[in-house]
């Protein structure tokens, strides 16, 4: 599992066991004894799963899968809002899951998985608010967006741009009406957060630390890319497959019947452009900082998939209308076979260790010796091995303490360290050496 996701799993598991609290999450005593790197909502939600279902390593995986399924369901409803039809709901789902980062995020327990649920739901509620008597939906859209903020911070607030883009594209309301709708939505988002900040001391401490260190500190001091345009390149690279599918279908449609294709595309151009502008509003603000990661923009991909899907729906409809009943049955058999194969492969992986196989085996062996809920000393050269911290915390709540000579055990990567007060523990490890105090 990706190191970030491993960290979140360990924190959530700790929270469920009473180690740390919602506003003061705890990773380990050696690293992030108080975790203020992100708002805590997703961690708190996942901790409930550990509380209900136990400490299995599959809890975080099923939690991520559940968020993935929820986003798919919400995406279907967004599609139905624009197309006014149940037909071809699989099309935006296909375009969404072919984005390379989507399945990767689902498998790696990222906070963005939970945030995408809230962002997508906020989008759907805003769309519903454009129907008659939609004031309640507008307020709910803003409230749900506050949950997105409490999950991963500012990167989901681009949904605030939707009233402006709806006004620009559809022109169904005055500028003043658009401004008031924007104000209501933003206020509904801000009110719960400001209330927590003002009336909960623990919440204000957490949010202050998050804003000062993670947000302001990252903008001023942290750089993970060389160019501010890196996030746009990342977006295009991740979207290659759905873009290629869309371009091929458009080319085929125009080649077969140019006038019909252009007419069909024009029917959905406004909807597609509207969503694409919202997508851009979720990407471009990331450029303010040189701290950029591809998964920061995961929330835009369901909307991008719907935007692309509406452009090529006409071609899919034409293609399917020409398929005979016999061919349809064959396609269903193929689809069912692929599903069975996928499930079989997944079942076959149960109990197998993927990434960091040797390191995970070492961690389990070490935990058996030092016992769970222990503190052990760590050599300085291993301190930045973040996944080592993660596995030890997740599987045994073992904290790795650097520059600490008072602990019973000492973990290093070499036999060359001079440790007169320790002797080597007789445990078979692949990449580490464990010593015990005499």
VENMO-V6045 format. One record per helix or strand. SS is the DSSP state (h for helix, s for strand). FROM is the first residue (numbers start at 1). TO is the last residue. If there is no record, write none. Layout:
{{SS | FROM | TO} {SS | FROM | TO}}
This chain:
{{h | 3 | 16} {s | 20 | 20} {s | 25 | 25} {s | 35 | 35} {h | 41 | 53} {h | 58 | 83} {h | 89 | 97} {h | 100 | 107} {h | 111 | 129} {h | 135 | 170} {h | 175 | 199} {h | 201 | 221} {h | 230 | 238} {h | 240 | 256} {h | 258 | 288} {h | 294 | 321} {h | 325 | 348} {h | 357 | 370} {s | 375 | 378} {h | 380 | 382} {h | 386 | 396} {s | 399 | 402} {s | 409 | 412} {s | 422 | 424} {s | 433 | 437}}
